[in-house]
Amino acid sequence: MRNPFLSYLKEEKSEYLSSVCSLNKAVLKKLPLYGIDDTLEGKTFREIFSTQLIVDEIKKAAYDYNVDISSFDDNMLPKLLDRALISEDIKYNRLGERIATKFGDRLGLLLLALKLGEKENRKARPDWNDEHWEYWSNLDTVIFVGGLASSMLGRRFKERIQHIFDKAKVKPYNIMLFDNATYVGVMGCAKLMSDNTTSLVFDFGHTNLKRCIITKGVSEITHFISLESVKSKYVGKIKDGEDGWEAALLLHKHLVKTITDTYKKYNEKYVLSREIVISIANYNAGGVLNSERGGYAKLTELGNDYQKILSEDLSSVLHKRVKVRLVHDGTANALYFTDIENSVCISLGTAFGVGFTDIKM
């Protein structure tokens, strides 16, 4: 089955994803199953499922069940759900079940809509043609990664997705969960490293910049060191009246400092190679970032080929020729699962992230 979401870059002799693959702007113009939550009709996928929506619902449920969540920051609230789902405290348990059921059912409806590809939903996604919809219909496996897909919450989501497909009398996707998903992206990036090298591999997200040192033997990882993450900065969208170039420069300097500080600190001990692979929360083709999507889009203000810009600036600071390879974060996740045929990798986080396991890089 040809994947219509993949494009080919002749210069790099590799495939890449563009924003056309995004699930976030798909619309439930027609619900694939009524009687579950009919208020969702007409909303985009992003308006139906996201970390922020779950956080908001946790706050509502905590108020309804008189559960004290004052000691939790917003970004920690989703992690509360795993404990709540196995808690013997009835209030916590009811809170966890309420969230897991509501958003598990939502995931089920969204996947069912993709599976069925009804004409109303096709018309609401004009950048997809019939080939795109047929691809989703014929997929066998959906792999969920991300904090929201791990442990008990992920298992409850899987149960609710199965429930939705059973009610619709439609054969479901094979749902795979990956509990230890924190470093899936960097592990996927490691597949792009040269054999018999030790390199820095990063995952640039909107919350943290994950850092790892990875040694790769012949086609497999032989040593993996997770370093303390660095907080992401300057990844907010450019505000009205704000100088885009200056905003981009602040972000760029933060990234350069993070990489060079890490390289200088660990190079002597580990003899790091001059190649650095980075998973980044942005679509890119051969290092050219998408200028419209996500907090890293502003980096295009500095020039067309950010991969080249970053490589040159790092080389200047480190006084050696460094080669950076940027990888779309959804693709980085999918690279870890390339042995699973006819599958897609979906990350559940700030929004939906998508990567296809059949991509050739």
N, C-alpha and C positions, 0 to 999 in steps of 0.2 A: 504494500500500500504506500503510494507516494505521499509524502508529508507536504501539504501545500503551505504550511507555516514556515518552512525553511527556505532561505535564500542562499545563493552561492556567491562567494567573493572570489573572483578569478585570481586577483593578485595574491591573496593569501592561500588559495586552494583549500578553502574551508567554508563551512556553512555557518549561518548566523540567523538570529531571530530579530524581527522588527516588532514595533508596537502593535502590529495587526494581530499578534497572538494573544494580546491581553484579554483576560476574562472580565476585568473590572468594568469595562464599558458595555458589556453585553446587557441586554434588557429582557426582563421577564414580561414581555408585552402580553403574553398569554400564559397563565399558569399551566404546568403540565399535569397538575392534580389539584382539584379543588377540595376544600374542607379541612385543610391543614392550617394555612394562614393566608387567607384570601387578600389581606391588606398588602401583600407583597407585589401584587400585579401592577405592572407599569414601572417598577423600580429597576435601577441598574444593579448588577451583581454587587458592586461596591457599596451600594446603599442597603444591601441586605446582609452582608457578612463582612466583618472586619474586627480587629482587636478593639478599636474604640467603641464599637457598638456593643461588644461583649462587656467591656468595662462599665459602660453606662447601664447595662442590664443588671450587672452584679450590684451596682449601687442601689438600684430600684428594689431588687430582691432583698438586699441586706436591710433596707428600711422596712419592707413588708414583714420580714421574719425576725426583726429586732436582733440582727447580727452585727456585732461591733467590728467594723473594718477600718477604724480610724488609724491603726498602726501600719496600714499598708499604703504605699504609694500607688498611683494609678497603674504604673507599669508592672507592679507586682501582683495586682489583683487576679489576672488570669491564672497565675500559679496557685492561687488559693483554691481553685476549682478541683484540682486533683485530690487535695486533702479533704475537701468538702464531700466529694463523691464516695469516700470510704469512711467518713466520720460516723461515730456512733451518736453524735449530737444531732438530734432530729432537725434542728433549725439549719445547721450547716449542710446536712445531707439534702434537705429540701431545696436549699439555695442551689447546690451543685446540680441536682437533677433538673431543676427548672431551666438553668442555663444550657446544660448539655442537651436537653430535649428540644428546646426552642431553636438553638443554632445547629444542632444535628439535623433537625427536620429541614431547616433552611438549606443546608448543604445538600441534602437529599433532593430537594426540589430543583436546585441549580444544576446538579448533575443529571437529573432526569430530563430537564429542559435541553441540555446539551445532547443527551442520548437520543431524544425523540426528534429534535430539530424541526418543530412545527413551524408552519409557514409564517405565522404572525411574528414569531421570534426571529426568524430568518430576515424578514423585512426590516426589523428593528436594528439589525447589525449590517449596515450596507457595505462595510469593508470586508465582509465574508461572503463568499459565493457558495454554491452548493457543494463544491469540493471540500471546503473547510468544514461544513456541517457534517458531511459524510465521514470525514476523518474522525470527528468526535463520536459519531454514531458507531463506528467500527472498532474503536479502541477496546482493548481487553482490560487493561490494568490502569488504575489511578493510584499513584504513590503520594501520600500526604507526608510532608515534612514541616518543621517549624514547631515552636513551643505549644501552639494550640492543638497540634496533632499527636502529642506525646502522651504516654502513660494512660491513666484512666479516662481523661477527657477524650483523647483520640479514640479509645475503644468504644466509648459511649456514642461518639459521632458515627463511628462505623455501624453500630447497631441501628441507629436512627436512619442512616442512609439506606440500609437493607430494608428497614420497615417501610420507607417511602416507596421503594421500587416494588416491594411485595404488594402494597396496596394498589399500585398502578398496574400490577401484573406484567411487569417488564423485567427482562433479564438484567441484573445489575452488573456494573463494572466489578472486577475483582479489586477490592480496596486493600492496599498495603499500607501499613503504618511503620514508621521508623522512630523508635523511642529516643535514641541518642542522636538527635538531629542537629545539635548545636554546631558541629563542625562538618556537616555534610558538604557544604559549599567548598571549604578548603580541601577536603579530601577529594572532591571532584576535580578541583584545580590541579591537584597533585598529578593527575593523569597527564597533564600537559607539560610537566617537568621533563627535562632530559634525564635519561637513565644515569645511574651512578653519580648523582649530585646531591648536595644538601642546599636547600634554598629557603628563603623567606616566602611564605604564602599568606596573603591577607584576605579578609572578607570585610569590605567597606559597606556597612549598612547605615541606616538612618539613626540608630541608637548607639551602636558601638563599632569600633574598628577592631575586629578580631585579628590576632597575630599568632602565627605558628612557624615553627622550624620543622621542615620535613626532609628526611633523607629517603631517596628513592633508589632502589637497586635496579634490577632488570625487570622493568614493567610492574614493580610492586613497591609499596611503602615498607621500609625496613625500620624506620624510627620516626616518631611523631612527638613533638614537644609543643604543648599549648602554653602560650605566654599570656600574661594579664592583658585584658582588652583595654583599649584607649577609648575614651568617650568621644563620640562623633560631635563635631562642631561645625557651625556655619552651613548646615544642610537644609535650612528652611528656604522656602520659596522667596524669590526676590520680591520685595514689597514695592508698592507704588512710590515712585520718587527716589528709590534706592539705586545707586550706581551699580549696574550689573557686573561690570568689569572688576570693581573693587570687591564686591561680594564674592566673586569667583576667585579672586586672588587670595582672600582670607582663607577660603576653603583649601585652595591649592597649597598654600604655605603650611597649613595644618597637616595635610597629607604628606607633604615632603618631609616635614619635621618628624612625623611618626615613623616613616620608613627609614630615614637616615639615622635617627636615634637608635632604632632597633638594630639596624645593620651594624653600626659602629660598636654597639654593646656586645653583640654576639658573634661577630665575624671572626675574631681571633680564636675563640674557643671551638667554633664549629666549621671554620673555613667555608664560608658561604659562597655559593656560586654567584655569578653576575646576572642571573635571570631571576626575576621576581614576578610571580603570578598573583593577580588580584581579582577576586570576585567583587563586582561593583553593582550597586542597585541602580542600574541604568542599561538600557539596550545599547549595544554598540556593534559596529561592523568594522573589523580590523583596527580597532582603537578609536574610531570616530563615534563619539557619544551622541545619543538622541538629545536634541536641544530643547525638548518640550516636556519631558516626563521625569518627575522625581527631583529630589534635592540636589543630585549631582549634575543635573542638566546645565546648571549655570557655568560649569567648567568649559562649556563650548564658547563662552565669551573670550576665553584666552587663546582660542585658535581652533581650527577644524579637527586636527588629529591630536587628541589629548594624550593618547598613549605615547606618542613621539615626544610631546612636550614634557611629560612626566619623566620619561627615560632620560632626556637631555638634562633636565634640572637635577635629577638624582646623580647622574654621571658627574656633573659639575661639582656638586657638594662632596661626593665620595671620592673624587679624583680617580675614577676608573670607569670604563665603559659599562654601563648597566642597561639591561634590556628588560622592559616591562611588558607584560601581556595582560590586557584587561579582558575579563570574561563577564558577560551578563550573569547576574546572580542566579536567575532561574536556570540558566544553562549550566552553571557550575554545579548546582544541586543535581541536575539530571545526569551529568557526566558520571556521577557516582553509581548510577543504576543502569549503565549501558548494556548490562548483560540481561536485562529484563525486556523481552521483545514486546512490541506493540503497546507501549506504555507512555504515560505522561506523568511528570512530577509536578505537583502543586504545593506550593508553600503557603501556609496559613499564617498571616501576620498582619502588618499594617494594612495590607490589602492582599489580593491574590497574586502570587508569583507563579509563573509557568515556565517549565523547561521540558524539552522533548528528548527522550533517551536515545533516539535514533540519529541525533545530530552527529555530523562528522567534522572534527576539528583537527 
